[in-house]
Amino acid sequence: MADNSLRIERADVVIVGGGAAGLRAALAAAAAGARVALVSKVYPMRSHTVAAEGGAAGVQPATGDTFEQHLADTLRSGAGLSHPVAVEEVVRRAPEELIHLERLGMPWSRTPDGLPAVRPFGGMSHPRTWYAADKTGHHLLHTLFQATLRSPLIRRYDEHVVLELLTTEPSPAGTRAAAGAVEGVVGYDQARGEAVLWQASTVILATGGYARAWGTSTNAGIVTGDGLTMALRAGLPLRDLEMVQVHPTGLPGSGILITEAARGEGGVLLDAAGERYLADYGLGPVTEPGSPEAGRMELGRRDALSQAFWQADRDGRTAATADGSVVYLDLRHLGDEVLRERLPLVRELARRFAGVDPARELIPVRPAAHYTMGGIVADVRGQVRDADGAVVAGLFAAGECASIGLHGANRLGSNSLVEALVLGAAAGTGAAQATARRATPPPSPALLEARARELLAPWLALRGRGTEPPAAIRREVGQVLDRHLLIFREAAGLQQAATALAGLAVRLADARVADTSAVWNTDWAEAVELHSLLTLARGAVQAALAREESRGAHQRLDFPEAAAVPRHSLTTAAPDGTLTTCFAEVTDA
């Protein structure tokens, strides 16, 4: 970081992120003839997709399921913020993407007659979640990654930290308008210790969500919302940041996910007294253990189960532990053979991180931040839109970092993997086509290099300075969000959160980055990630405070009813970092 070198790489399409959405986009762009630069801050097999356990939703008509049922389930779960056009596009294309994966080598679990097996998930009217035991993300990521290795048009840049979108000009001061056309991205090569400019006709952001901002989270440490804050700094809006899905079954202390598949296979939730408590909080009538029924008890929506935990905790029905209140997931009646065959990862995680054998003992669980429905505004082709709804030239987004209107206010379980596949494919194809159609020549190399250096300078200046320990700031961000922006929210708590986060932002400006090395400077990289996390935490709190209603994953104790007209929140940033939230109608544009 000390020198002034800037390496320039060129491609037709640059993709930021090596998870399911990024890999699928790379395959699609390469299939359309584009030269692809695939940039990831980790080796792709360490992307957070690998942690997805339960499966991917796709209609199998042979089972009696229909597209109309999947569409209706998704819209119902979205609580008025889903876009029917986006939902229909993903629902109808999901099965072909899952079959395409199989042709690439995906080892789906099978029924006795050879069809891909499906299991029920919460909020579904019919079992439709394709799975590979309970390691679906692991196998899916392996399958996509191996396919990219066979393409001569895809060049990987692993362990490169992308910092900014490269645009022809900065965002106009004092406005919410986007900057000029996107011409690539700028970042840093951790292995070689040099700044990099990737010049490309189109950019696809596939960087994942921001749920790691919460202290109690199922997400990996790398899920820090980098792509969202890059878009925000480029003058683009972020939609529905307050819509954060809380998963009801994380392991206490670590937040490690115990997949919904465990309940889909027949697991039940018990309170501290060993009683099934969900029926007392609107999720009944009671079902037989081991015989789950769609929409009832343990297969209710995730938000409803998390809210039931909150109520049970206040009624004194949870058990106290050193890591907070817990209830228990009971899988004992399934038997060790079923656990080994269908839930081997759950069995391993429970034994290793909770110290219990799920075939004989109860698993302690508590809610944890899991998935962020908000993100960069995009359409069903992955094209990013600005605050006025206009297409941003040269920019696409896919996966959890994008908000296309599929999930609305509350994601239906197992819809996220198919969104990554469907939207990744659409964005990859669209980016390649946009590259081929480009009529105007790129700006001069001198102009782009000067702009790149301008964008890089503040980030590279972080090294070897500051007094505030970043780890302490990051821990406090998580504590604030856990306390005030998890299952239920209210104005007083949100105001406290906003004040606390503003104070942390002041401290972050003086964050200590003691490491002065040019290569593998993880001290610096973690400080960069913390800037993204804190920005998104502030935006989520501000949007939650502005949304004076209860809808989906956003539940206000002081505004318990939903507004008559559903609206999206849009958060933008001024050049000085000030965040502003407004609201916009739900449209299918």
C-alpha positions in Angstrom: 0.0 0.0 0.0 2.9 2.3 0.4 3.8 2.7 -3.2 1.9 4.5 -5.9 1.5 1.5 -8.3 -1.8 0.8 -10.0 -2.2 -2.4 -12.0 -4.8 -2.2 -14.8 -6.8 -5.3 -15.8 -9.3 -5.3 -18.6 -12.4 -7.5 -19.3 -15.8 -7.3 -20.9 -17.6 -8.0 -17.7 -16.3 -7.7 -14.1 -18.2 -9.6 -11.5 -17.6 -8.8 -7.8 -18.4 -11.8 -5.6 -17.6 -15.5 -5.9 -20.7 -17.0 -4.3 -23.7 -18.7 -6.1 -24.9 -15.5 -7.8 -21.4 -14.4 -9.0 -20.4 -17.9 -10.3 -23.7 -18.3 -12.1 -23.4 -14.9 -13.6 -19.8 -15.7 -14.8 -21.0 -18.9 -16.5 -23.8 -17.1 -18.2 -21.6 -14.2 -19.4 -19.0 -16.6 -20.7 -21.6 -18.6 -22.5 -22.6 -15.4 -24.3 -19.0 -14.9 -25.4 -17.9 -12.2 -22.9 -14.4 -12.2 -21.3 -15.1 -12.3 -17.5 -13.1 -11.1 -14.6 -14.4 -12.8 -11.4 -13.2 -10.9 -8.4 -13.7 -12.2 -4.8 -12.3 -11.2 -1.5 -12.0 -14.9 -0.5 -11.4 -18.1 -2.4 -14.8 -18.7 -4.0 -15.3 -22.0 -2.1 -15.3 -19.9 1.1 -18.2 -17.7 0.0 -21.2 -17.7 2.3 -23.3 -19.8 -0.1 -21.4 -22.8 1.2 -23.2 -22.4 4.5 -26.7 -22.8 3.0 -28.1 -26.0 4.4 -31.7 -26.5 3.6 -32.3 -26.3 -0.1 -33.6 -24.4 -3.1 -37.3 -24.0 -4.0 -38.6 -25.2 -7.4 -41.9 -26.6 -8.5 -42.1 -30.3 -9.4 -45.5 -30.8 -11.1 -45.2 -34.5 -10.6 -45.6 -34.0 -6.9 -48.9 -32.1 -7.3 -47.3 -28.7 -6.8 -48.0 -25.8 -9.1 -46.3 -22.5 -10.2 -49.4 -20.7 -9.0 -49.0 -22.1 -5.5 -45.4 -21.1 -5.3 -46.3 -17.6 -6.6 -49.0 -17.3 -4.0 -46.8 -18.5 -1.1 -44.1 -16.1 -2.0 -46.4 -13.1 -2.4 -48.1 -13.9 0.9 -44.8 -14.1 2.7 -43.7 -10.8 1.2 -46.5 -8.9 2.9 -47.2 -6.4 0.1 -43.6 -5.5 -0.8 -43.0 -8.3 -3.4 -43.3 -7.5 -7.1 -45.5 -10.0 -8.9 -43.5 -9.8 -12.1 -40.2 -10.5 -10.3 -41.8 -13.3 -8.3 -43.3 -15.0 -11.4 -40.0 -14.7 -13.3 -38.0 -16.5 -10.5 -40.7 -19.1 -9.8 -41.1 -20.1 -13.4 -37.3 -20.2 -14.1 -36.4 -21.9 -10.9 -36.9 -25.6 -12.0 -34.9 -25.1 -15.2 -32.0 -23.6 -13.2 -32.1 -26.5 -10.7 -32.1 -29.0 -13.6 -29.3 -27.2 -15.2 -27.3 -27.5 -12.0 -28.0 -31.3 -12.1 -26.5 -31.4 -15.6 -23.4 -29.7 -14.2 -23.1 -32.4 -11.6 -25.2 -31.3 -8.6 -25.9 -34.4 -6.4 -29.5 -33.8 -5.4 -31.0 -36.2 -2.9 -33.4 -38.6 -4.5 -36.7 -40.3 -4.0 -36.9 -44.1 -4.4 -38.2 -43.6 -8.0 -35.2 -41.4 -8.9 -36.7 -38.0 -8.9 -35.0 -35.1 -7.0 -36.3 -35.2 -3.5 -38.2 -32.3 -2.0 -38.9 -31.3 1.6 -41.4 -28.9 3.2 -40.2 -25.5 4.4 -41.9 -22.9 6.6 -44.6 -20.8 4.9 -45.0 -23.2 2.0 -48.3 -24.8 1.0 -46.5 -27.7 -0.6 -43.1 -29.4 -0.3 -40.9 -27.9 -3.0 -37.4 -27.5 -1.6 -34.8 -29.5 -3.6 -32.0 -30.5 -1.3 -28.7 -32.4 -1.1 -29.0 -33.8 2.5 -28.5 -30.6 4.6 -25.4 -29.5 2.7 -27.1 -28.0 -0.3 -25.0 -24.8 -0.5 -21.8 -26.7 -0.2 -22.6 -29.0 -3.1 -24.1 -26.2 -5.1 -21.1 -24.0 -4.8 -18.8 -26.9 -5.7 -20.8 -27.6 -8.8 -20.8 -24.0 -10.0 -17.1 -23.5 -9.2 -16.0 -26.6 -11.0 -18.0 -25.5 -14.1 -16.2 -22.1 -14.1 -12.9 -23.9 -14.1 -13.7 -25.3 -17.5 -14.3 -21.9 -19.2 -11.3 -20.2 -20.8 -13.2 -16.9 -20.8 -13.4 -16.7 -17.0 -10.4 -15.3 -15.1 -10.5 -15.4 -11.3 -9.0 -12.8 -9.0 -9.2 -14.4 -5.6 -8.5 -12.5 -2.3 -8.8 -9.1 -3.9 -10.7 -6.4 -1.9 -12.9 -4.4 -4.2 -13.4 -0.8 -2.8 -15.3 1.3 -5.2 -17.3 1.4 -8.4 -15.3 3.2 -11.1 -17.5 5.9 -12.7 -16.6 8.6 -15.1 -17.4 11.3 -12.6 -18.4 11.5 -8.9 -22.0 11.9 -7.7 -23.2 15.5 -8.0 -22.8 17.2 -4.7 -26.0 17.8 -2.7 -28.1 15.5 -4.9 -29.3 11.9 -4.8 -28.5 11.4 -8.5 -26.2 8.6 -9.5 -22.7 9.2 -10.9 -21.8 8.8 -14.5 -21.7 5.5 -16.4 -19.9 2.6 -14.6 -16.6 1.8 -16.2 -15.3 -0.9 -13.8 -14.2 -1.2 -10.2 -11.1 -0.4 -8.2 -9.6 -2.5 -5.3 -6.6 -4.1 -3.8 -4.7 -7.3 -4.4 -3.9 -8.7 -1.0 -1.3 -11.2 -2.2 0.8 -8.9 -4.4 0.2 -5.8 -2.3 -0.9 -3.5 -5.1 -3.9 -1.4 -6.1 -5.9 -2.7 -9.1 -8.2 -1.0 -11.6 -10.5 -3.5 -13.4 -11.8 -1.7 -16.5 -14.9 -3.3 -18.1 -17.9 -2.3 -20.1 -20.2 -3.8 -17.4 -20.1 -4.6 -13.7 -22.1 -7.2 -11.8 -22.3 -6.8 -8.0 -22.9 -10.2 -6.3 -21.4 -9.4 -2.9 -24.1 -10.8 -0.6 -26.0 -9.2 2.3 -25.2 -7.5 5.5 -26.6 -9.6 8.3 -23.1 -10.0 9.9 -23.7 -6.5 11.3 -25.8 -8.1 14.1 -23.9 -9.6 17.0 -26.2 -12.7 16.9 -26.1 -13.8 13.3 -26.0 -17.0 11.2 -23.8 -15.3 8.7 -20.1 -15.7 8.1 -17.7 -12.9 9.1 -17.2 -11.9 5.4 -20.9 -11.0 4.9 -20.4 -7.3 5.3 -22.5 -5.6 2.6 -19.5 -4.3 0.6 -21.4 -4.0 -2.7 -24.3 -2.1 -1.1 -22.1 0.6 0.3 -20.2 0.9 -3.0 -23.5 1.5 -4.7 -24.5 3.9 -1.9 -21.3 6.0 -2.3 -21.9 6.1 -6.1 -25.2 7.9 -5.4 -27.6 5.0 -5.8 -30.4 4.2 -3.4 -30.7 1.1 -1.1 -34.2 -0.3 -0.7 -35.8 -1.7 2.5 -32.7 -1.9 4.6 -34.9 -2.4 7.7 -36.2 -5.7 6.4 -34.0 -8.2 8.1 -35.1 -11.8 8.5 -34.5 -13.4 11.9 -34.1 -17.2 11.8 -35.7 -18.9 14.8 -33.1 -21.6 15.3 -29.5 -20.4 15.7 -27.2 -22.0 18.2 -26.7 -19.8 21.3 -23.3 -18.0 21.5 -22.2 -18.7 17.9 -25.4 -18.1 16.0 -24.6 -21.1 13.8 -27.7 -22.0 11.8 -29.7 -25.1 12.6 -31.5 -25.4 9.2 -35.2 -25.2 8.8 -34.8 -28.6 7.1 -34.6 -30.0 10.6 -38.2 -28.9 11.2 -39.2 -29.9 7.7 -38.1 -33.4 8.5 -40.3 -33.4 11.6 -38.3 -31.6 14.4 -40.4 -29.8 17.1 -39.7 -26.8 19.3 -40.1 -27.1 23.1 -40.1 -24.5 25.9 -38.1 -24.9 29.1 -40.7 -27.2 30.6 -40.6 -29.5 27.6 -43.9 -28.3 26.2 -44.6 -27.4 22.6 -45.4 -23.7 22.9 -46.0 -22.5 19.4 -49.8 -23.1 19.4 -50.1 -20.7 22.3 -48.8 -17.9 20.0 -51.0 -18.3 16.9 -49.2 -21.2 15.1 -51.6 -24.0 16.0 -53.4 -26.3 15.9 -50.8 -28.8 17.3 -49.4 -31.3 14.8 -48.0 -34.8 15.5 -44.3 -34.9 16.2 -42.5 -36.2 13.1 -45.5 -35.3 10.9 -45.1 -31.6 9.9 -47.9 -29.9 8.1 -47.5 -26.9 5.9 -48.1 -23.5 7.6 -48.6 -24.9 11.1 -46.5 -25.1 14.2 -42.8 -25.5 13.3 -43.6 -25.0 9.6 -45.0 -21.5 10.1 -43.2 -18.5 8.7 -39.8 -17.7 10.1 -40.9 -14.3 11.4 -43.9 -15.8 13.2 -41.7 -18.4 14.9 -39.1 -15.8 16.0 -42.0 -13.6 17.3 -43.3 -16.6 19.3 -39.9 -17.0 20.9 -39.9 -13.3 21.9 -43.4 -13.7 23.5 -42.5 -17.0 25.2 -39.3 -15.4 26.6 -41.4 -12.6 28.2 -43.8 -15.2 29.6 -41.0 -16.9 31.4 -41.1 -20.0 29.2 -37.5 -20.0 28.0 -34.4 -21.4 29.7 -31.6 -19.1 30.8 -28.0 -19.8 29.6 -24.8 -17.9 29.6 -25.5 -17.0 26.0 -29.1 -15.8 26.6 -32.5 -17.3 26.7 -33.1 -20.5 24.7 -35.8 -22.9 23.7 -35.1 -26.4 22.5 -35.3 -28.2 19.1 -36.3 -31.9 19.6 -35.1 -34.3 16.9 -34.9 -37.4 19.1 -38.0 -39.0 17.7 -36.5 -39.0 14.2 -33.8 -41.4 15.2 -30.1 -41.6 14.5 -30.5 -43.2 11.1 -32.6 -40.4 9.7 -30.3 -37.8 11.1 -27.3 -39.4 9.5 -29.0 -39.7 6.1 -30.9 -36.4 5.9 -29.4 -34.1 8.5 -25.8 -35.1 8.8 -24.6 -31.5 9.1 -27.2 -30.6 11.8 -26.0 -33.7 13.7 -22.4 -32.6 13.4 -23.0 -29.0 14.3 -25.1 -29.9 17.4 -22.4 -32.3 18.6 -19.5 -30.0 18.0 -20.9 -26.5 18.9 -23.6 -27.3 21.4 -22.1 -30.4 22.9 -25.3 -32.5 22.4 -26.2 -35.6 20.5 -29.5 -34.7 18.7 -30.5 -38.4 18.5 -30.6 -38.4 22.3 -30.6 -34.8 23.6 -32.4 -31.5 22.9 -30.6 -28.8 20.9 -30.7 -25.3 22.5 -31.7 -22.7 20.0 -32.5 -19.0 19.9 -33.3 -16.5 17.0 -30.4 -14.9 15.0 -30.2 -12.4 12.2 -30.1 -14.5 9.0 -30.9 -12.7 5.7 -31.3 -9.2 4.5 -34.2 -8.6 2.1 -33.1 -5.0 1.4 -30.4 -4.1 -1.2 -29.5 -2.4 -4.4 -32.6 -1.6 -6.5 -32.6 -3.8 -9.6 -35.1 -5.3 -12.1 -35.7 -8.9 -13.0 -32.8 -8.7 -15.5 -30.4 -7.6 -12.8 -30.2 -4.1 -14.2 -29.6 -1.6 -11.4 -31.9 1.4 -11.1 -31.2 4.9 -9.7 -33.4 6.8 -7.3 -35.7 8.0 -10.1 -36.1 4.4 -11.5 -33.8 4.9 -14.5 -31.4 2.1 -15.6 -27.8 2.8 -14.5 -25.6 2.2 -17.6 -23.1 -0.6 -17.2 -24.2 -1.9 -13.7 -26.0 -5.1 -12.7 -26.7 -6.7 -9.3 -27.6 -10.3 -8.3 -28.2 -12.4 -5.2 -28.7 -11.1 -1.7 -27.1 -7.7 -2.4 -29.9 -7.0 -4.9 -33.5 -6.0 -4.2 -35.6 -7.1 -7.2 -38.9 -7.4 -5.4 -38.9 -11.2 -4.9 -38.7 -11.4 -1.1 -40.6 -8.3 -0.2 -40.9 -7.8 3.6 -40.1 -11.4 4.5 -38.3 -14.0 2.5 -39.9 -17.4 2.0 -37.4 -20.1 3.0 -35.3 -21.7 0.2 -36.2 -18.9 -2.3 -32.8 -17.3 -1.9 -30.7 -19.9 -3.6 -33.0 -20.0 -6.7 -32.9 -16.2 -6.8 -29.1 -16.3 -6.9 -29.2 -18.8 -9.7 -32.0 -17.2 -11.8 -30.9 -13.6 -11.3 -27.2 -14.5 -11.7 -27.9 -16.1 -15.0 -30.1 -13.1 -16.1 -27.4 -10.6 -15.0 -24.6 -12.5 -16.7 -26.4 -12.7 -20.0 -27.6 -9.1 -19.8 -24.1 -7.8 -19.0 -22.6 -9.7 -21.9 -25.3 -8.4 -24.3 -24.8 -4.8 -22.9 -21.1 -5.1 -23.6 -21.7 -6.2 -27.2 -24.2 -3.3 -27.7 -22.0 -0.6 -26.3 -21.8 2.2 -28.8 -19.6 4.8 -27.0 -15.9 4.2 -26.6 -14.6 4.1 -23.0 -13.1 7.2 -21.5 -9.3 7.7 -22.0 -7.0 5.6 -19.9 -5.6 8.7 -18.3 -9.0 9.8 -17.1 -9.9 6.4 -15.7 -6.5 6.1 -13.9 -6.9 9.5 -12.4 -10.4 8.7 -11.2 -9.3 5.4 -9.8 -6.5 7.0 -7.8 -9.0 9.5 -6.4 -11.3 6.7 -5.3 -8.5 4.6 -3.8 -6.7 7.3 -1.8 -9.0 7.5 1.3 -9.0 3.7 1.7 -5.2 3.3 1.3 -4.7 6.1 3.8 -6.2 4.0 6.6 -3.1 2.0 7.1 -0.8 2.7 10.0 -3.0 5.2 11.8 -5.8 5.7 14.4 -6.3 4.9 18.1 -9.8 3.2 18.4 -9.8 -0.6 18.4 -11.9 -1.7 15.4 -12.9 -5.0 17.1 -14.5 -3.2 20.0 -16.5 -0.9 17.6 -17.7 -3.9 15.6 -18.8 -5.7 18.7 -20.7 -2.7 19.9 -22.4 -2.3 16.5 -23.7 -5.9 16.9 -24.8 -5.4 20.4 -26.8 -2.2 19.5 -28.6 -4.0 16.6 -29.3 -7.1 18.7 -30.9 -4.9 21.4 -32.9 -2.6 19.2 -33.3 -4.0 15.7 -34.0 -7.7 15.9 -37.5 -9.2 16.3 -39.5 -6.2 17.6 -38.6 -2.5 17.3 -40.0 0.7 18.9 -39.2 4.4 18.5 -37.4 4.9 21.8 -35.0 2.0 21.2 -34.4 2.9 17.6 -33.5 6.5 18.7 -31.1 5.1 21.2 -29.6 2.9 18.5 -29.2 5.8 16.1 -27.4 7.9 18.7 -25.1 5.0 19.7 -24.3 4.2 16.0 -23.6 7.9 15.4 -21.1 7.8 18.2 -19.5 4.7 16.9 -19.1 6.4 13.5 -17.1 9.2 15.1 -14.9 6.6 16.7 -14.5 4.6 13.5 -13.1 7.7 11.8 -10.1 7.2 14.2 -10.0 3.4 13.9 -6.6 1.9 14.6 -5.0 0.0 11.7 -1.6 -0.8 13.2 -0.4 -3.1 10.4 1.6 -1.2 7.8 2.4 -4.1 5.6 1.5 -4.1 1.9 0.6 -7.8 1.6 -2.1 -9.8 3.5 -3.0 -6.8 5.6 -6.1 -8.3 7.3 -6.0 -5.5 9.9 -6.7 -3.0 7.1 -9.2 -5.3 5.3 -11.3 -5.7 8.4 -11.4 -1.9 9.0 -12.7 -1.5 5.4 -15.4 -4.1 6.1 -16.3 -2.3 9.3 -17.0 0.9 7.4 -19.6 -1.0 5.3 -21.2 -2.7 8.3 -21.6 0.5 10.3 -22.9 2.4 7.3 -25.6 -0.2 6.7 -26.4 -0.5 10.4 -27.1 3.2 10.5 -29.2 3.0 7.3 -31.2 0.0 8.7 -32.0 1.8 11.9 -32.9 5.0 10.1 -35.2 3.2 7.7 -36.8 1.2 10.6 -37.5 4.5 12.5 -39.0 6.0 9.4 -41.3 3.0 8.7 -44.1 3.6 11.2 -46.0 0.4 10.7 -45.6 -3.4 11.2 -45.0 -5.4 8.0 -43.3 -8.8 7.5 -40.0 -8.9 9.3 -40.4 -5.3 10.5 -42.5 -5.3 13.6 -43.0 -2.0 15.6 -44.5 -2.3 19.1 -45.6 1.3 18.9 -47.1 0.8 15.4 -48.6 -2.7 15.4 -50.7 -2.4 12.3 -49.7 -2.4 8.7 -50.2 0.8 6.7 -53.0 0.8 4.1 -50.6 1.2 1.2 -47.4 -0.8 1.1 -44.3 1.3 0.3 -40.6 0.7 -0.1 -38.1 2.7 1.9 -35.2 4.2 -0.1 -32.0 5.2 1.7 -29.4 7.4 0.0 -26.2 9.0 1.1 -25.0 12.6 0.6 -21.3 13.2 -0.2 -20.5 13.9 3.5 -22.0 10.5 4.4 -25.4 11.8 5.7 -28.1 9.2 5.2 -31.6 10.1 4.1 -34.7 7.8 3.9 -37.8 8.4 1.8 -40.6 6.1 0.6 -41.7 5.0 -2.8 -44.7 3.1 -4.2 -44.4 -0.6 -4.9 -44.2 -1.0 -8.7 -43.1 -3.7 -11.2 -40.8 -1.4 -13.1 
